[in-house]
């Protein structure tokens, strides 16, 4: 009965878009499939959105996933409008809950939506720092109380870095911890591709730092303003 109801909802969405010449089917995806696709090497080929509340997200979420709660998603579509024709994977506590977000995306002409098993349905490996897209990270840089960490090597940093950023190479975390003595300081991390900064964010999280924000879009992928 539950499966029939799900298929009926999908049919309604399809029919609602036929008049516009578009037919969209929201596809169910197993948690194991999402974890396989969401690798460091493939992360730029998909966008993963956790549509739970921020408090739920902070307790543990899938690596590289950004957080846009289902009740906010229709107001934050500009953050993801460049993914209208690219694969977006959404998840929540259960796939029934995330399907509400899928409906909103379909209604706004997003064309490749995949509804994944929820946190309560699959034993995902999770992390606790916050991942954000470059467009959000760029706005956060204006906060005078943040500490910006460049997780690349010195040669890359010298070529060009975000203004005010401290050099904080992923391979030299322990020797640079003196730069961030306050474990409650709001930290903004970036690198070239978002992967080195992701690993750095994880290590800092394990060391007890609580306010970590990693840009999943690095300086090679997003037009951040850089200085020498």
C-alpha positions as CSV (number, residue, x, y, z in Angstrom):
1,X,0.0,0.0,0.0
2,X,2.8,2.4,0.9
3,X,4.6,1.8,-2.5
4,X,1.3,2.4,-4.4
5,X,0.8,5.7,-2.6
6,X,4.4,6.7,-3.5
7,X,3.9,5.9,-7.2
8,X,0.7,7.8,-7.2
9,X,2.4,10.9,-5.9
10,X,5.1,10.7,-8.6
11,X,2.4,10.3,-11.2
12,X,0.7,13.5,-10.0
13,X,4.1,15.4,-10.3
14,X,4.6,14.1,-13.8
15,X,1.2,15.1,-14.9
16,X,1.5,18.6,-13.4
17,X,4.5,19.2,-15.7
18,X,3.3,17.7,-18.9
19,X,1.6,21.0,-19.9
20,X,5.0,22.7,-19.7
21,X,6.6,20.1,-21.9
22,X,8.5,18.6,-19.0
23,X,8.2,15.2,-17.4
24,X,10.2,14.6,-14.2
25,X,10.3,11.3,-12.2
26,X,11.8,11.3,-8.7
27,X,13.9,8.2,-8.4
28,X,14.4,6.3,-5.1
29,X,18.0,5.6,-4.3
30,X,19.5,3.2,-1.8
31,X,21.8,4.6,0.9
32,X,24.7,2.4,-0.3
33,X,24.3,3.9,-3.8
34,X,24.5,7.4,-2.5
35,X,27.6,6.7,-0.4
36,X,29.3,5.2,-3.4
37,X,28.5,8.2,-5.6
38,X,29.4,10.7,-2.9
39,X,33.2,10.1,-3.1
40,X,35.8,12.9,-3.0
41,X,36.5,12.3,-6.7
42,X,32.9,12.4,-7.7
43,X,31.5,15.0,-5.3
44,X,31.4,17.7,-8.0
45,X,29.2,15.5,-10.2
46,X,26.3,15.5,-7.7
47,X,24.8,17.8,-5.1
48,X,23.7,16.2,-1.9
49,X,21.1,18.1,0.3
50,X,20.2,17.2,3.8
51,X,16.6,18.6,4.2
52,X,16.3,18.1,7.9
53,X,16.5,20.9,10.5
54,X,19.9,22.4,11.2
55,X,19.9,20.9,14.7
56,X,19.4,17.4,13.2
57,X,22.1,18.1,10.6
58,X,24.6,19.2,13.2
59,X,24.2,15.9,15.1
60,X,25.6,14.0,12.1
61,X,25.2,14.2,8.4
62,X,26.6,12.7,5.1
63,X,30.0,14.1,4.1
64,X,29.8,17.0,1.5
65,X,26.1,17.4,2.1
66,X,24.7,20.9,2.5
67,X,21.8,21.7,4.7
68,X,18.6,23.3,3.4
69,X,15.6,22.3,5.6
70,X,12.5,21.3,3.7
71,X,10.5,24.3,5.2
72,X,13.2,26.7,3.8
73,X,14.0,25.2,0.4
74,X,11.5,27.2,-1.7
75,X,13.0,30.4,-0.3
76,X,16.6,29.3,-0.9
77,X,16.4,28.0,-4.5
78,X,18.9,30.7,-5.7
79,X,21.6,28.8,-3.8
80,X,21.2,25.8,-6.1
81,X,19.7,27.2,-9.3
82,X,22.9,26.3,-11.2
83,X,21.9,22.6,-10.5
84,X,18.5,22.7,-12.2
85,X,19.6,20.2,-14.9
86,X,22.1,18.3,-12.8
87,X,21.7,15.4,-10.4
88,X,20.5,16.4,-6.9
89,X,20.3,13.8,-4.1
90,X,18.2,14.6,-1.1
91,X,17.7,12.8,2.2
92,X,16.1,13.3,5.6
93,X,15.2,11.0,8.5
94,X,13.2,8.9,6.1
95,X,12.7,9.0,2.3
96,X,9.0,9.8,2.9
97,X,10.1,13.1,4.6
98,X,12.6,14.1,2.0
99,X,10.0,13.4,-0.7
100,X,8.3,16.7,0.3
101,X,11.5,18.5,-0.7
102,X,11.5,16.6,-4.0
103,X,8.1,17.9,-4.8
104,X,9.2,21.5,-4.3
105,X,12.2,21.0,-6.5
106,X,10.1,19.4,-9.2
107,X,7.6,22.2,-9.1
108,X,10.4,24.7,-9.6
109,X,11.7,22.8,-12.7
110,X,14.7,20.9,-11.2
111,X,14.9,17.9,-13.5
112,X,17.2,15.3,-11.9
113,X,16.0,14.5,-8.4
114,X,17.0,11.4,-6.5
115,X,15.4,10.6,-3.2
116,X,17.8,8.7,-1.0
117,X,17.3,6.5,2.1
118,X,17.1,8.5,5.2
119,X,19.4,8.6,8.2
120,X,17.0,6.2,10.0
121,X,16.9,3.8,7.1
122,X,20.6,3.3,6.3
123,X,23.7,3.4,8.5
124,X,25.6,6.2,6.8
125,X,29.1,7.3,7.8
126,X,28.5,10.8,9.2
127,X,30.4,13.9,10.1
128,X,29.6,17.0,12.3
129,X,31.1,20.0,10.6
130,X,29.0,22.1,8.3
131,X,29.4,22.0,4.5
132,X,28.3,25.0,2.4
133,X,28.4,26.0,-1.2
134,X,30.7,28.7,-2.5
135,X,27.9,31.2,-2.9
136,X,27.0,30.9,0.8
137,X,30.7,30.7,1.9
138,X,31.4,34.0,0.1
139,X,28.7,35.7,2.2
140,X,30.0,34.3,5.4
141,X,33.5,35.8,4.7
142,X,32.0,39.2,5.5
143,X,31.5,38.3,9.1
144,X,34.3,40.1,11.0
145,X,34.3,37.5,13.8
146,X,35.2,34.5,11.7
147,X,38.7,33.0,11.2
148,X,39.4,32.0,7.6
149,X,41.8,29.0,7.0
150,X,43.4,28.2,3.7
151,X,44.1,24.5,3.7
152,X,46.3,24.5,0.6
153,X,50.1,24.5,0.5
154,X,52.2,27.6,0.8
155,X,53.0,28.0,-2.9
156,X,49.2,27.9,-3.8
157,X,48.5,30.4,-0.9
158,X,51.2,32.8,-2.2
159,X,49.8,32.7,-5.7
160,X,46.5,34.0,-4.4
161,X,44.2,33.5,-1.3
162,X,41.1,34.9,0.2
163,X,41.8,38.2,1.9
164,X,42.5,37.7,5.6
165,X,42.9,33.9,5.3
166,X,45.6,32.2,7.4
167,X,47.8,29.5,5.8
168,X,46.7,26.2,7.4
169,X,47.9,23.3,5.2
170,X,46.1,20.0,5.6
171,X,49.4,18.2,6.1
172,X,50.5,20.5,8.9
173,X,47.5,20.7,11.2
174,X,49.1,20.0,14.5
175,X,51.9,22.5,14.0
176,X,49.4,25.2,13.2
177,X,46.9,24.7,16.0
178,X,48.4,27.7,17.8
179,X,46.7,29.9,15.2
180,X,43.3,28.8,16.5
181,X,43.5,28.6,20.3
182,X,39.7,29.2,20.8
183,X,37.8,25.9,20.0
184,X,34.5,27.8,19.9
185,X,35.8,30.2,17.2
186,X,33.8,30.2,13.9
187,X,36.2,28.7,11.3
188,X,35.8,29.0,7.6
189,X,37.9,26.5,5.6
190,X,38.6,26.3,1.9
191,X,41.1,24.8,-0.5
192,X,41.4,24.2,-4.3
193,X,38.6,21.6,-4.7
194,X,36.9,21.4,-1.3
195,X,38.5,18.0,-0.4
196,X,41.6,18.9,1.5
197,X,39.6,21.4,3.5
198,X,37.0,18.7,4.2
199,X,39.6,16.4,5.6
200,X,41.0,19.3,7.7
201,X,37.5,20.1,8.9
202,X,37.1,16.5,10.0
203,X,40.3,16.5,12.0
204,X,39.5,19.8,13.7
205,X,36.1,18.4,14.6
206,X,37.7,15.4,16.2
207,X,40.0,17.7,18.1
208,X,37.0,19.5,19.7
209,X,36.4,22.5,17.5
210,X,32.7,23.1,17.3
211,X,32.0,25.9,14.7
212,X,33.6,24.6,11.4
213,X,32.3,25.5,8.0
214,X,33.8,24.0,4.9
215,X,33.3,25.3,1.4
216,X,32.6,22.3,-0.9
217,X,33.5,24.6,-3.8
218,X,37.2,25.4,-3.8
219,X,39.0,28.4,-5.4
220,X,39.5,26.4,-8.6
221,X,35.7,25.9,-8.9
222,X,34.2,29.1,-7.6
223,X,35.2,32.7,-8.5
224,X,36.3,33.8,-5.0
225,X,38.2,37.1,-5.0
226,X,41.8,36.3,-4.2
227,X,44.7,38.6,-3.1
228,X,48.4,38.1,-2.9
